[in-house]
Amino acid sequence: MLNLFAYIKTMIKVEFTIKYYESYIPYRCRKPRYNEITESVFANLREVTMADVKLAFGIDWADKFNIYLYKGKLYLPYKLHSGIIDSYGDITALDWFVNYSKVYSCYFSKVKDWSNYSYADYSNYETKEDIIKRIKKDLSKLLVIDGVLYESCGYPFYDICTFGFGGNHGGTGMCVSYTYFPKKLDKGWTFSPYKVEDAIARANEVATNRYDTNDVGRFKQSIFCYLPELEKKYSKR
């Protein structure tokens, strides 16, 4: 039997302020008029425990954090903008999101079809239902794990980057990308984290060819893989 109480406990209610246009027809008129409506709506943010997720990757590049796998999707810690930290001090991403979504909500009605845009044609704007769907779609990219807010990300990979003109002007880097997952890994420049030796060898080769002598030999593993079964995700790229 489904435990509804347990299900409810895995959801965090978040309040959002939305604005949309609502049509009405004045007395003795035929054409609709529109009022701007402002109201609050609630949506659910998923919450699970560490027992529900799997540690997929560890990242030690620029920042140090873990990426977890949950129901086929990867999640990394939600990072607050530096301006928020400067203004509000020691606040967690979850506290910020839950307590300030209503105040700083940006869920206002948008134009649905710019090709048919006409000034003051409010029928071409999102309805209340459209905005709620957008909120739910955005929240589907977030996950709370043991009280910490995470957001979905792509599969991490190594990206060989060059800067400047060579000869130690700028340099060569073996960067880590995880904000997206390319449809195809570019041989010679992007590498699976399961082939770190190939990535390091290629980075040293590029640095040598560019005379970036300060970078040769300094490249090291910065993506640590904990789920061997995920290697097949890269073999298809």
Buried (B, 14 or more C-beta within 10 A) or exposed (E): EEEEEEEEEBEBEBBBBBBBBBEEEEEEEEEEEBEEEEEEBEBEBBBBEEEBBEEBBBBEBEEEBBBBBBEEEBBBBBEBEEEBEEEEEEBEBBBBBBEEBBEEBEBBBEBEEEEEEEEEEBEBBBBBEBBBEBBEEEBEEBBBBEEEBBBEBBBBBBBBBBEEEBEBEBBBBBBBBBEEBEEEBEEEBBBBBBBBEBBBEBBBBBBBEBBBEEBBEBBEBBBBBBEEEBEEBBEEB
